[in-house]
Amino acid sequence: MSDNNMNNKCCESEHTHNHNHDHGHNHSHVEDISGKRLFWVIILNLAITTSEVVGGIISGSLSLISDALHNLSDAVAVVISYIAIQLGKKSSSLKHTFGLKRAEILAALLNSAVLVGVSIYLFYEAVKRFYHPEPILAGAMLVIAVIGLLGNVISIFLLESGSKDNINVKSAYLHMLSDAISSVAVIIGALGIIFFKIYWIDPVLTILIGIYVFKESFGILKRSVHILMEGAPIDISLDEIKMKLESIEDVQNVHHIHLWQVGEKEIHIEMHADVTDMMISKTEGIREKIELLLNEYGITHVTVQFETGCCENKNILCK
């Protein structure tokens, strides 16, 4: 087939290349939280929750009860995260062509949304306590808070390795970290009540704990929504990608670029590439260069449609 015959019409010159990759590498850290580790994190948090609820009722400490609510949500968060991880490992099917990798993002969304709600509840209860102070048994408050802190520290250690590269695991890890910080605050509050009789410190600490938890969880909530809304990864510049791709020999322009994140470590891109009029077989070398360049940005799946002279304004979205 001659070049002229092949490119008589724009639609006849279009050719799509799809390239599959092995995405199994994104489960290396996930394995660290499976089995016995996960089991003990759940058991620890249920035990801490029970002790803090009882201790909070006995001592009358709102900050201790708020810490118990955190721990209860922690146990639920870890269970949800584990279920999501298992779903994410399932292979793609005709019904779910991307697999179930979005389950981890949904779990992160749910966990962070719960924490935001808990934070707002803490603010409400703390304000009520300012107007209606109640007596507090600081000794019992201190003992239970120390027990809670030890349990939280162990849980943090168990989840730490998987929290660096996975938003789902990180959301569960932040549950544990926020509870550890709140336990320290409760301990400080108990000491303040014991030695200085400053009972107002309990609702103040509750508000401070709530602010911290809200800030951390809202960041994950925002990122999860961004991914689920097919937003482009915030750390990848489409303008930069377009400029570099157009520096490849025979690539005149790239447009109709769509970049989105499927799972924590799976980023997809599709685009149209306006190339010099040539045989379709010669575009294979261009496709390899494009894919090699995009891999540097962590993009794992590349789809390119080659064409000649099909976009007039030559911008990213070709509108």
Beta strands, then each sheet from edge to edge (+ up, - down):
strand 1: 15-19
strand 2: 251-263
strand 3: 266-275
strand 4: 301-307
sheet 1: 1+ 4- 3- 2+
end
